[in-house]
Amino acid sequence: MKKAANPKVRVLTSGTKLIAKEMQANAGDLLPAHLANVESILLVQEGECILKMNDEDHVLKPGDAMVIPPEIKHQITVIKSFKAVHFMPNDIEFKFFDSLI
């Protein structure tokens, strides 16, 4: 079984209610399966990934965005080294899982 790798993350900007974080990962990386208590938006800037959510695979390329609903377990597999921006509320809470989806 493949082991999940954490992406490189940096804060781009934040306000009183929202934060934007840049995520970077290499081709072949499998990011940790997780869910959050509120919805967020993922916008791919470079590369390509598969976002697995609700037993569906969503292929995301530069310019593609996806709303990730609250309490939905999801996981990213990186196809081509990628960079994405994750927009979310400051008070978001994540729950991570050891198992893959």
C-alpha positions as CSV (number, residue, x, y, z in Angstrom):
1,M,0.0,0.0,0.0
2,K,1.3,3.4,-0.9
3,K,2.1,5.8,1.9
4,A,0.5,9.3,1.9
5,A,2.9,12.3,1.6
6,N,2.2,15.8,3.0
7,P,2.1,18.6,0.4
8,K,4.3,21.7,0.8
9,V,1.9,24.4,2.1
10,R,2.3,28.2,2.6
11,V,-0.2,30.9,3.5
12,L,-0.7,33.3,0.6
13,T,-3.0,35.7,2.4
14,S,-5.6,35.8,5.2
15,G,-8.3,38.1,6.5
16,T,-10.6,38.1,9.4
17,K,-12.7,35.2,8.0
18,L,-10.9,33.6,5.1
19,I,-7.4,32.2,4.3
20,A,-5.8,31.2,1.0
21,K,-3.1,28.6,1.2
22,E,-0.9,27.4,-1.7
23,M,-0.3,23.6,-1.9
24,Q,2.5,22.0,-3.9
25,A,3.2,18.3,-4.5
26,N,5.2,16.2,-6.8
27,A,4.1,13.8,-9.5
28,G,3.1,10.4,-8.0
29,D,2.4,11.8,-4.5
30,L,-0.7,10.6,-2.7
31,L,-1.8,13.2,-0.2
32,P,-3.5,12.3,3.1
33,A,-7.2,11.4,3.1
34,H,-9.1,13.9,5.2
35,L,-12.3,15.8,5.6
36,A,-13.2,19.3,7.0
37,N,-16.1,20.7,9.0
38,V,-16.9,23.4,6.4
39,E,-16.7,23.7,2.6
40,S,-13.6,25.0,0.8
41,I,-12.5,25.6,-2.7
42,L,-9.5,24.1,-4.5
43,L,-8.1,25.9,-7.6
44,V,-5.4,24.2,-9.6
45,Q,-2.7,26.6,-11.0
46,E,-0.2,24.1,-12.4
47,G,0.1,20.4,-13.1
48,E,-2.7,17.8,-12.8
49,C,-4.3,15.8,-10.0
50,I,-7.1,13.4,-9.3
51,L,-9.4,14.5,-6.5
52,K,-11.3,11.4,-5.2
53,M,-14.5,12.4,-3.4
54,N,-17.7,10.4,-2.9
55,D,-16.2,7.4,-4.8
56,E,-15.7,9.6,-7.9
57,D,-12.5,10.7,-9.5
58,H,-12.3,14.3,-10.6
59,V,-9.3,15.1,-12.9
60,L,-8.3,18.7,-12.2
61,K,-5.9,20.7,-14.5
62,P,-4.7,24.3,-14.5
63,G,-7.7,26.7,-14.2
64,D,-10.0,23.9,-12.8
65,A,-11.7,24.5,-9.4
66,M,-13.7,22.3,-7.2
67,V,-15.9,23.0,-4.2
68,I,-15.2,20.5,-1.5
69,P,-18.3,20.1,0.7
70,P,-18.1,19.8,4.5
71,E,-17.8,16.3,6.1
72,I,-16.8,14.6,2.8
73,K,-13.8,12.4,3.0
74,H,-11.5,13.2,0.0
75,Q,-7.9,12.5,-1.2
76,I,-5.6,13.9,-3.9
77,T,-3.3,11.8,-6.2
78,V,-0.8,14.0,-8.1
79,I,-0.5,13.1,-11.8
80,K,1.8,15.9,-12.8
81,S,3.7,18.0,-10.2
82,F,1.1,20.5,-9.2
83,K,0.4,23.8,-7.4
84,A,-3.0,24.8,-6.2
85,V,-4.7,27.4,-4.0
86,H,-7.0,26.2,-1.3
87,F,-9.5,28.9,-0.1
88,M,-11.1,28.2,3.3
89,P,-12.5,29.9,6.4
90,N,-9.9,30.6,9.1
91,D,-11.7,28.4,11.6
92,I,-11.7,25.3,9.4
93,E,-11.1,22.0,11.3
94,F,-9.5,19.0,9.5
95,K,-9.8,15.3,10.4
96,F,-7.1,13.1,8.8
97,F,-7.3,9.3,8.2
98,D,-4.6,6.7,8.0
99,S,-6.5,4.6,5.4
100,L,-6.6,5.5,1.7
101,I,-9.8,6.0,-0.2
